Amino acid sequence: MYNWSVQTLRLRKKPEEFEIFFLEQSINFGLNNKKLSMRLLKKHWNSLVLDPVKKSYLSKILWKQP
């Protein structure tokens, strides 16, 4: 993850918010050769603020839509 302007130490104290932040940042700005957890994506799907095209693509992968 390439976001260096955010104090992640404070976010880590709130695991739920940190997971959402990490997923959003990773998807929107690059994975840096890491894989995402499908379980976490499905868990926080409704809370994620993503680029609409990326969110549409990911939803097809997660729920195997044609």
Backbone as CSV, one residue per row, in Angstrom:
resi,resn,N_x,N_y,N_z,CA_x,CA_y,CA_z,C_x,C_y,C_z
1,MET,0.852,-1.170,0.000,0.000,0.000,0.000,0.900,1.235,0.000
2,TYR,0.554,2.201,-0.825,1.420,3.343,-1.043,0.965,4.632,-0.365
3,ASN,0.018,4.608,0.504,-0.497,5.838,1.103,0.329,6.173,2.339
4,TRP,1.183,7.162,2.227,2.072,7.505,3.344,1.584,8.701,4.144
5,SER,0.459,9.313,3.768,-0.010,10.503,4.468,-1.082,10.206,5.521
6,VAL,-1.318,8.946,5.805,-2.349,8.561,6.769,-1.685,7.914,7.972
7,GLN,-2.129,8.303,9.153,-1.613,7.710,10.387,-2.273,6.350,10.617
8,THR,-1.650,5.291,10.128,-2.248,3.966,10.253,-2.161,3.433,11.680
9,LEU,-1.301,3.998,12.498,-1.208,3.522,13.884,-2.529,3.753,14.624
10,ARG,-3.154,4.907,14.377,-4.450,5.185,14.997,-5.531,4.274,14.444
11,LEU,-5.470,4.026,13.136,-6.473,3.171,12.504,-6.365,1.727,12.989
12,ARG,-5.165,1.287,13.268,-4.981,-0.106,13.704,-5.670,-0.389,15.039
13,LYS,-5.959,0.637,15.797,-6.668,0.457,17.069,-8.134,0.125,16.847
14,LYS,-8.621,0.394,15.635,-10.000,0.073,15.262,-9.938,-0.914,14.100
15,PRO,-9.888,-2.213,14.403,-9.644,-3.222,13.368,-10.645,-3.190,12.212
16,GLU,-11.893,-2.960,12.492,-12.918,-2.937,11.447,-12.636,-1.806,10.449
17,GLU,-12.375,-0.616,10.953,-12.094,0.535,10.093,-10.780,0.346,9.336
18,PHE,-9.793,-0.267,9.982,-8.514,-0.490,9.316,-8.668,-1.469,8.164
19,GLU,-9.460,-2.534,8.343,-9.679,-3.497,7.269,-10.318,-2.821,6.058
20,ILE,-11.315,-1.987,6.308,-11.990,-1.277,5.221,-11.013,-0.330,4.527
21,PHE,-10.266,0.426,5.305,-9.277,1.348,4.755,-8.256,0.602,3.909
22,PHE,-7.735,-0.487,4.428,-6.722,-1.255,3.718,-7.269,-1.800,2.404
23,LEU,-8.477,-2.351,2.421,-9.074,-2.880,1.197,-9.280,-1.779,0.157
24,GLU,-9.839,-0.659,0.588,-10.084,0.442,-0.343,-8.786,0.949,-0.961
25,GLN,-7.780,1.163,-0.137,-6.504,1.676,-0.626,-5.837,0.677,-1.568
26,SER,-5.884,-0.591,-1.213,-5.254,-1.614,-2.035,-5.919,-1.733,-3.398
27,ILE,-7.232,-1.694,-3.423,-7.959,-1.835,-4.685,-7.817,-0.575,-5.534
28,ASN,-7.995,0.574,-4.937,-7.978,1.816,-5.707,-6.584,2.249,-6.143
29,PHE,-5.551,1.930,-5.368,-4.222,2.466,-5.659,-3.145,1.417,-5.915
30,GLY,-3.490,0.146,-5.903,-2.521,-0.890,-6.242,-2.293,-1.868,-5.121
31,LEU,-2.138,-3.111,-5.507,-1.977,-4.181,-4.526,-0.532,-4.403,-4.099
32,ASN,0.410,-3.880,-4.866,1.822,-4.052,-4.532,2.195,-5.534,-4.429
33,ASN,1.759,-6.317,-5.426,2.053,-7.755,-5.528,1.526,-8.575,-4.361
34,LYS,0.422,-8.155,-3.773,-0.197,-8.912,-2.693,-1.591,-9.337,-3.124
35,LYS,-2.117,-10.366,-2.471,-3.453,-10.846,-2.775,-4.434,-10.318,-1.736
36,LEU,-5.680,-10.137,-2.165,-6.737,-9.711,-1.253,-7.457,-10.929,-0.697
37,SER,-7.986,-10.789,0.475,-8.768,-11.841,1.090,-10.213,-11.758,0.596
38,MET,-10.693,-12.833,-0.028,-12.087,-12.851,-0.499,-13.049,-12.752,0.677
39,ARG,-12.666,-13.347,1.782,-13.514,-13.307,2.972,-13.693,-11.874,3.453
40,LEU,-12.598,-11.111,3.501,-12.696,-9.714,3.928,-13.468,-8.866,2.921
41,LEU,-13.247,-9.122,1.642,-13.982,-8.376,0.622,-15.482,-8.588,0.762
42,LYS,-15.891,-9.830,0.930,-17.323,-10.119,1.071,-17.874,-9.540,2.371
43,LYS,-17.082,-9.593,3.414,-17.521,-9.092,4.717,-17.789,-7.589,4.678
44,HIS,-16.926,-6.837,4.012,-17.015,-5.379,4.016,-17.540,-4.802,2.700
45,TRP,-18.096,-5.638,1.838,-18.474,-5.212,0.499,-19.359,-3.963,0.498
46,ASN,-20.365,-3.924,1.340,-21.298,-2.802,1.346,-20.688,-1.517,1.912
47,SER,-19.596,-1.629,2.622,-18.952,-0.459,3.229,-17.841,0.131,2.368
48,LEU,-17.413,-0.609,1.354,-16.281,-0.165,0.543,-16.670,0.950,-0.421
49,VAL,-15.819,1.969,-0.480,-15.991,3.064,-1.436,-14.924,2.865,-2.510
50,LEU,-15.374,2.346,-3.658,-14.453,1.992,-4.728,-14.847,2.666,-6.031
51,ASP,-13.904,2.682,-6.950,-14.184,3.115,-8.307,-15.298,2.208,-8.863
52,PRO,-16.345,2.770,-9.465,-17.483,1.965,-9.923,-17.108,0.848,-10.895
53,VAL,-16.165,1.094,-11.768,-15.752,0.067,-12.727,-15.060,-1.083,-11.999
54,LYS,-14.187,-0.749,-11.076,-13.483,-1.785,-10.313,-14.452,-2.569,-9.439
55,LYS,-15.412,-1.883,-8.833,-16.383,-2.552,-7.974,-17.253,-3.509,-8.786
56,SER,-17.639,-3.110,-9.972,-18.430,-3.969,-10.851,-17.637,-5.220,-11.242
57,TYR,-16.392,-5.030,-11.610,-15.527,-6.147,-11.984,-15.327,-7.107,-10.810
58,LEU,-15.045,-6.560,-9.649,-14.841,-7.411,-8.474,-16.104,-8.165,-8.082
59,SER,-17.256,-7.534,-8.233,-18.503,-8.219,-7.874,-18.730,-9.427,-8.774
60,LYS,-18.347,-9.315,-10.045,-18.478,-10.451,-10.960,-17.557,-11.595,-10.554
61,ILE,-16.393,-11.246,-10.069,-15.446,-12.287,-9.633,-15.915,-12.922,-8.323
62,LEU,-16.337,-12.096,-7.371,-16.707,-12.600,-6.052,-17.948,-13.491,-6.084
63,TRP,-18.933,-13.090,-6.858,-20.184,-13.830,-6.860,-20.462,-14.557,-8.166
64,LYS,-19.436,-14.717,-9.004,-19.483,-15.489,-10.252,-20.682,-15.133,-11.130
65,GLN,-20.880,-13.841,-11.354,-21.970,-13.389,-12.226,-21.500,-13.406,-13.668
66,PRO,-22.375,-13.737,-14.611,-21.971,-13.738,-16.028,-21.801,-12.341,-16.574
